[in-house]
Amino acid sequence: MEKKKAWVWFKGGLKGGSWVSGFIASKTNEDGILIERTDFVTCRVPEWRVKFDEPFNKKESPQIPQDAIWKYF
């Protein structure tokens, strides 16, 4: 599994969501992408929440699927 620097989309609150940098991401044999960062709990999230290139607009959300899963348990 190759690990790459990644940006992860967080829903946010009243101010809206944003892309957050500083994550290391890798694909797993299971669904989703494993994200790691020292100040966050390591977890798997769906691919639509991860970008490997810096987003042009850090406040612009990705295409969020209807009834989207935000985190795999």
URNORSUL-V347070 format. One record per helix or strand. SS is the DSSP state (A for helix, B for strand). FROM is the first residue (numbers start at 1). TO is the last residue. If there is no record, write none. Layout:
SS&FROM&TO, SS&FROM&TO
This chain:
B&4&13, B&16&27, B&33&36, B&43&45, A&47&49, B&50&51, B&72&72
